[in-house]
Amino acid sequence: MGLINDLEARAYDAKKCIVLPEGSEKRIVKAAQIVAEKGLARVVLLAKESELADSAEQLSKSGINIIDTENSDKIETYAKKYYELRKCKGVTYEEAMDTVKKPLYYACMMIKEGEADGMVAGAANTTAGVLRPAFQIIKTSPCTSVVSSCFIMILKDKNFGQDGILVFADCAVNPSPDAQQLAHIAMTTARTAKKLAGIEPRIAMLSFSTKGSACCEAAEKIACAASLAKQLDSSLCIDGELQADAALIESVAKLKAPQSPVAGKANILIFPDLASGNIGYKLVQRLAGAQAIGPICQGLSAPVNDLSRGCSVDDIVSVVTITAVQAI
C-alpha cells in the first residue's frame, strides 16, 4: 500500500471533521464532494447557498454541512470568545462580531470550540491570510513556539531517503529562521514525518558547508541549530551542518562526513531559510518528477493547512486527508 492509500485508510477510519472556509471556490467544492464520497472526513463548507447555486442541494445530500457565516446562530457565542481572546490587543466587542463572520476566522473558532478538527484553506487566500487567524485563535502547540511547514516528497528513485520518501522543511512559512527556530522546525518535522509518513527520522541540517568546510556565521548557525535540536529532544538522530550531497549520497558522505550518523542516509532535510526550502522542493518536484504532498503546517495546537493558490482538486483532497490524519 502506498503512502497516499495508507493516509486515506487512516482518514477513513478516523472520520474527523474538516472545515473548508473557501466554500464557494469551484475547486474546493469539487474536492469536498470527492472527500465526502470517499468518506475521508466529515466536511463543512463555509459559503452562502446562493453562491453554490444548483450544487447546494446535491452537496447537502452528500452529507456536506453548509454554513453561511454571516447568518450563523453561533456568531454571538464566537464573538464573545474571540473578544476574550483579543481584548488585550485592543479589539472591541463590535470588532469581534465583524471578525468572526469572516470565514477564515469562523473556521478557526469552530476548531477552538471543538466543533471541527481541522481547517484547509489557501486556494483563494494567501498563506499569511490563512495563518493569521490560526495564530490568534488556535495558537501554537505547547511543545513548540514555532509554526512551520513541510512537504512530503515521494521520489521515483527509491535509493533516496526511506524508500524514496523525503521530508523537506521549512518551505512555506519562516523567511529567515534563527538557530533556535531551526531547532524547533527540525523537532516538529521529525514528529510530522513519523506520524504521517511512518519513517524513522534521520535529520540533516543543510548548508553550503559540511562540518566546518566553510568557516562563517551562516554555517555556524546551522551547526548551532543541530546542537539546540538535540537539547530539545535527545532522541533525535540529527546532524549538521551538511551539504545536500553529503546528506543524501553515501559515497559523498564517506568523504565529507565519515563519522556522521545521518550523512548519506538522511530522510528529513531542514533548509537554512525559506528561499532555499521553497526552491529546493520545486526543483525536486519538477526536475525529478517527485510527488510533493503539502505544504503541511506544523506547530499549531490543531491542524490548519495552507494550499497553494494554484492547487488542483487532487491537491486539495490530499491536504484534507493529511489534515484529518494530523487530527487523530
N, C-alpha and C positions, 0 to 999 in steps of 0.2 A: 504494500500500500504506500503510495507516495505521500509526501508531506501535506499537500492540499487535501487529499482524501482523508487523511488522518485528522486534520483540523476540522473538516466538515463533519466527520463522525462524532468528534468531541462536542462540537457546537450543537449538533442534532440532539445529543443526549442531554445537554445542559438546558436547552430551551430558555436562554436568557432573553431579557427584553432590551432591545437596542432602539434608540430614538434617532431619527433622521430629520434634523431641523430644516433641511433644504427640500421640503416635501413637494414643491411644485416643479422642481427641476426634472426634466424628462428622463435623464439617466438614472437619477435617484429613484424615480417611480418604477422604472423597469427593473432595477436591481432589487427593490423592495418586493416586487412580485416574485422574482426568482427565489429570494431568500425565504419568502413565505411558502412558496410551492415546495421547496426542498426541506422545509422545517428547520432551517438553520438558526432561527431566532424568532421571537415574537417582536413584530415590527410596529413602531409608532411613527407615523408621518406627521410632521407639523406643517399644515397647509390649510388654506381655505378650500372648501369643497368646490367653490366656483372656479378656482384656479385649476382644479383637476378635471373639470368638465365631465365628460361622459365616463371617465375611468373611476370616479369616486365610488360608485356603487359596486363595481367589479372588485376594487381594492378591498372594500369592506367585506365582501363575500369571501375574499381570500384570507380573512382573519386579521387584516391590517387595520390598526386603530388610527383614525384621522382626527387630529386636534387642531382647531382654529385657535391659536394662542390669544388673539385679541378678544375672543368671546368665551374663553375658558372659565369655568367656575372655580378654578384653582388660583386665579390671578391674585386675589386678595391675600390668600394664605402665603403664596410665594413672595408677594411684595413685602409682607411683614418679615418674613425670614431673611430676605435679601437686605432689607433695611437694617436689621440687626447685625448682619454680617459687614455692612459697608458704612454704617453711620459714623464710625470713627474716621472715615475718609471724607466726611462732609456730604454724603449722599442723603437727600431728604426723602421722606416717605413718598411724596408725589413723584420724584425721580425714580424711585424704586418701582412704583406702579408702572411707569412707562417702560422701564428697562426690562422687566420680566415678561412683558408682552413680546419682546423680540425673540424669535425662535431659538437662537443660539443660547441665550440666557435662560429661556424657559426650559430647554432641554437639560441644561446643567442643574437647574432647580429640581427637575424630575429625578435626576440621579441623586442629588443631595437629600431628597426626601424619600429615597428608596423606591420610587415608582418606575425607575428604569435602571438597567445595569450598566449601560454604556452608551456612548454617542459617536456617530460618524458624520463628519461634515467636511467641506472644503471644495466641493465641486463648483460652488459659486461664491466662495469666500476665501480670503487669504489665510495663511497659517496664523498670522497674528490675530485676525478676527475670530478664528476658531478657538485659539488657546486663551485669549484674554478672559472670557467668562469662566473658563475652566480654572484658571489661576485664582480668580476672585471667589469662586463658589466651591469648587471641589477641592482645590488646594493640593499641595504636594503630599506624597506618602511620608509617613513618619520615618521611613528608612532612608530617605534622601532629601536633599534640599534642591536638587537639580532635575528639571524636566528636560528630557532629550528625546531623540528618535533613533530608530534603526531600520535597516532593510534586511530582510532575509533574502539572500541571493542563492538561487539554485542554478548551478553551473552544469553544462553538458559534460565537462571533464570531471570525472569523479575522483581524480587524484588530488584535487584541492579541497582544503577544509575537511569536513567529515562527510565522506561520500558525496562530494560536490556541493555541500551546503556550507555557506559562509554567512556571517552576520556582520554588517557594516554599521558603524555609528561614529559621530552623530552626523546625519545627512540632511537635517531639515530645521533644526531649532536654534542651536547656540553658535553665533558667528565666530567668536574668538574666546573659547573657554580657557580659563587658567588651569593650573596644575590640579587644584582641589576639585574643580568642576570636572576635569577629565577623569579623575579618580572615581567620582560618583557615576559618571557616564559608563565607565568600564564595569563597575559593580552592578548597576541596574541592567546593562546589556547582557551580562552573564546570566542574570536571572531570567530575562526575557528569552534568551536563546535556549535555556534549559526547559522553560515552561512550554514554549511554542514549538521549537524545532527538535526538542528532545536530545540535544547534543551536550556532551560534557565539555564545558568551556575551556579553551586554550587561547588566551587573550594576548594579542600583540599590540603594543602601543607604538603607532607608526611615526616615523620621522624620515628626514633625508640622511640621517646618521644612524650607524649601528654601533652601539656600545662604545661611544666616545670617539668614533672615527672623525667626527667634526666637533670641535670644542667651541660651543657658542651657547648663548642663552636659550635659544629656541629648542635645541636638542636637550639641554639640561632640564628644561621644563617637562619634557616627555619622560625622562628618567625619573624625575621627582614624582610625576603623576603615577607612574607604575609603583613606586615605593609607597605612596599615600594610599593607593587602592589596596595594597597588601595589608596595610594597617587597618583599613576599614573592614576587610574580610580576609583573614589569614588563610582561608581555604582556597582562595583564588589561585589558579595556575595562570600567571601573568608575567610578562617580561617587556622591557623596553629601555632605551629606545631601540627600535628595529626598523630597517628599511623594508619595503614591501617584499622585495625578492628574498631577503633573509627570513622574513616571516613565513613565506609560503613555499619556498623551494628547498628541499632537503640538502641538495648538493651545495647550494649557496650558503645555507645555514652552517654547514660544517666548516666552511672557510671563514665566515664572518662572525659567527657566534656559537662556537662548538660546545660551550657549556650551558647554553640556554635550554630551559625545559619546554620552551614554546617554539623557538625558531625552526622553520621547516615544516611545522605541522599546526600552525595557527588556524583556528576556525572562527575567531572573532577578531576583527580589525577595528581598532579605535583610531580615528583620524585626528590630526592635531587641530583642525579647525573646520568650520562649515564648508568653506570653499573646496578644500581637498576632499572632504567626505562626499559632497554633492557631485563633484566632478568624477570622483572615483567610481561611485555606484553607476553613474550614467555611462561611463566608458565601458565598464564590465557588461552592463546590460546590452548596450548597442553593438560593441565590437565582438564580445564573446558569446552573444546570444543568450545571456543568462536571464532567467526569470527573476524580476525584482518584486518582492512582496513587501508593501509598505507605502509610505512611511508608517512605522508603528511607534506611537508615542509611549513613553515610559517615564515613571517617576511621579505620576499623579495618583491620588487616593482611589480613583476609579477610572476605568479605561475611556479615554477620549482620543479618537484617532482622526488625523487630518488627511484629506485626499488631495491629490494634485488636481488643479482646475482642468487639466487635460485628461483626466481619468476616463477609462472606459467603463461600461456596465460591469464587465467581468472584474475589473479592479475594485469596484465598489463592493461587489459580492464577496470578494476575497477579504477586504478590510473589515466588513461586517462580521464575517466568520471569525477572523482573528480577534476582533473586539469581544465577541461572545466567549471565546476561549479564555481571553485575558480576565474576563469577569468571573470565571469559575473559582 
